[in-house]
């Protein structure tokens, strides 16, 4: 029989490297270049997409998308070290298909700030204006650990004609289900 006390004891037996896939909604963590929450007056703005949805809309010829400050979750499976930044996005027209990229700097207790972790650029976003698709930046294997603080700047490749529509932003990672460091459980 599973009791709360048995569950707590069982979490001590969780083995790193057998991660469970989890996600964090990052949309409301997106900031402008100065760290201000995105609004309809920031660059880029939060604007109406397809009449009834709100999204981030970097204008044509603008490469800055947003900044995000993210603490690597305490249940992050550092053995797998799997972290993806995902965007539900499309082009606002059928001319441009930009990719998304990130610079990621890591700060860890007792350690100097890292150089850019240089994750893998996303595939191109869909240029069908009513059919958004998920694209992801791959930040796997960059040595992230639970409790690390990541400063992430998202940029888009050139899109000189069409704006970029971003409907959703999330981080996907492998979890150990409980705090990764046993002494913190």
N, C-alpha and C positions, 0 to 999 in steps of 0.2 A: 504494500500500500504506500502510495506517495503522500508523504506529509511534508509540511514546510521545513521541519528540522532535517528531514532526509534530503530535501532538495539543496539546502544550504551546505550540507556535508558533501553532497555529490558534486557541487560546483568546484570544489577543490581538486577534483579528478579530471577536469577539462584539460585536454591536451592542446597546446598551441599547434597551429598548422591545420586544424580541422575546422576552418572558419565557416560561419553562417553569413550569407549575404544580407546586408542591411543597407538602408539609405537614409540620408538626411536631406530635408528640403532646405535649399540654400537661397531660394528666391528672395526672401525678406532680409537676407544678410548682404545682398548686393549693395554696393556704395559707389558714389562718384569718385573722381580723382582726389577730392579733399576729404573723403571719408563720410560724407553726408549721405543719409538714406535717400534712395532714388525716389523722386516725385515727378509730377508733370512739369516741373520747372528746372530739373537738373539736366546735366548732359552725361549720358543719354537720359531721356525721360522715360517715365512709365506712361504709357499711352494706350488708348483703346485700339485693340486689334480685332478685325472682323466684327466690328460694332459692339459686341457684348463681352469681350475678354480684355483683360489688362495684361500688358507685357512690357518688356524692355525693348526699346526701339532705337538702336544706334543708327543715326542718319547715314545716308550714302556718303562716302568719302571719309567717314569717321571710323577709326580702327579701335578706339577704346570702347569696351563693353561694360566692365565693372571691376571693382575690387571686392574681395571677400577675405575676412579674417576668420579662420576656422581652427578650432582646437581639435586635434586628432582625438577621437573618442577613446575613453578609457578601456572600452572593450575591443579596441582595434587589434586584430590578429597580426602582430608584427612579424610572425614567422612567414605568413603568406605575403604580407606587405602589398596588399591590393587596394588601390584607391583610384577611382575614376570620377571625373567631373562630367556630368551629363547635362545636355541642353536640348529642350524641345524647341526647335527653331526652323525657320524657313526664310527665304528671301522674299522681300516685299514686291518683287517683280521677277520677270523671267530672263533678266540679262546677267545678273551676278550670282555666283555660288561661292561665297566666302567660306573659309575654314576658320576654326577657332583655335587659339593657342593660349598658353598660360606661362607666366613667370611665377615660380613658387619659391619663396624664401622660408626657411624653417628656423625657428628659435626653440631651443631646448634648455631646460634648467642646467646651469653650470657649463654651458657650451656657447661659443660665439655663433652669431647668425651664419647660416650656410650661404653658399653661393646659389645661384639659380639652379633648382633641381631639374629644369629642362625636360618637362614631360612631353609626350608624343602628341603632335598636333592632331586635331579631329579630322574626319573626312569632311568634304564639302556639304553645306546645308542644301536642302531641297530648293529648287527654284520654281516649284509649282506653288503659287501663292496661297492656295487654300489647304495644302497638304503638308503640314509640318512633320518633321521626323526627328528622332533622337540621334544626336551625334555626341561623341564623348572624347574627352582629352584623357589620355592614359598616363597616370602618375604611379603606375605599379613599380615596385622594386626601387624606390627612392630612399629607403632607409628610415621611413617614418615610424615613430613609436607613439604609444598612447601618451597623451598630454602634450605632445609637440604643438606649437602654435605655428600655423601656416598663414603667411600673407600671400594672397593669390591675386594676380592681376590678369584678367581675361581680355584678350584682344582678338580682333577679327582681321583676316587678310583683306586686301583691297576689295572694295565693292563700290566703285565709282558712280554707278547709276541707281542702284536699288538700296533701300534701307534694309536692315536686318531685323527680323521679328523673333523675339525670344519669349516663349510662353511659360517655360519652366526651367529651373536650375536645381540640380541635386548632386550630392556626392554619394557614390556607392562604394562600399568597403566590405571586407571580410571581418566578422566579429567573432570573438571568443565567447559570446553570450553573457559573460560577466567581465569584471575588470581583469585586464590582461595580467597585471602584476599581482601575484597571489597575496602579498603582504598588504595590499590596498583593498582586498575584498571584504 
